[in-house]
Amino acid sequence: MFDLTDKIAVITGAGRGIGLAMAQSFAEAGAKVAVVSRTESNAAKAAEAINAKHPGAARAYAVDVADGAAVAEMGKQVLADFGKVDILVNNAGLTRDGLILRMSEEDWDAVLDTNLKGAFHMLKAFQRSLLKQKDARIINVASIIGLMGNAGQANYAASKAGLIGLTKSLAREFAGRGVTVNAIAPGFIATDMTDVLSDEIKTGILSKIPLGSMGTVDDIAAAARFLASVEARYITGQVLVVDGGMVM
């Protein structure tokens, strides 16, 4: 079940956290994975970890997804290396939190350029290959913040809400070619980003989660693996919320 043998997947933000977990899960399912990270060291380290368990399953690529020209060049290299792309996962993201009254234009642009425009750049780089494949998949990693908003994260919320809108529009555009486009909206997931939160903040978050715990990166990886599989062939334009019931 959820077999990805012979599939080629490109995953951004795959150097650590949720992206790395997805890359590992996809490789375990039989896919070859282009591990994309902003830094060469993170990309290489992640690919090496995957190849240690699944020899030859991963290749590393370093690119800033906010840089359209650089993404286009990286895309050419991925296609030269693998010959095609069946699955694109837009997971790269960053935060620059702050109240809107004090938020700089630089912080607004940095988040939107990476989280939302970065997905656009990746789509432009691989859309032709995706449209040629049978049962191609596009998965955008949004957030529950894009559904409910959050004080101090207007830029992040806007970027993730934008990803959801992009997902639904692409699903309509690409459906005729058999390409499904879905989003995953993680809740509060235990990563290095949440590790820095104080115990008081974590306690407050947990009090709002009916299941009583933060999610894990493997929870998100499992959702992505399902959406990438043939079993999810009749699901498109949807937002799969993985949040322990926080926004139900």
Secondary structure as UniProt FT lines:
FT   TURN            5..6
FT   STRAND          8..11
FT   TURN            12..15
FT   HELIX           17..28
FT   TURN            29..30
FT   STRAND          32..37
FT   HELIX           40..53
FT   TURN            55..56
FT   STRAND          58..62
FT   TURN            65..66
FT   HELIX           68..82
FT   STRAND          87..90
FT   TURN            100..102
FT   HELIX           105..115
FT   HELIX           117..132
FT   TURN            134..135
FT   STRAND          137..141
FT   HELIX           145..148
FT   TURN            151..152
FT   HELIX           154..174
FT   HELIX           175..177
FT   STRAND          180..186
FT   HELIX           192..195
FT   HELIX           199..206
FT   TURN            207..208
FT   TURN            210..211
FT   HELIX           217..228
FT   HELIX           230..232
FT   TURN            233..234
FT   STRAND          239..242
FT   TURN            244..247
//
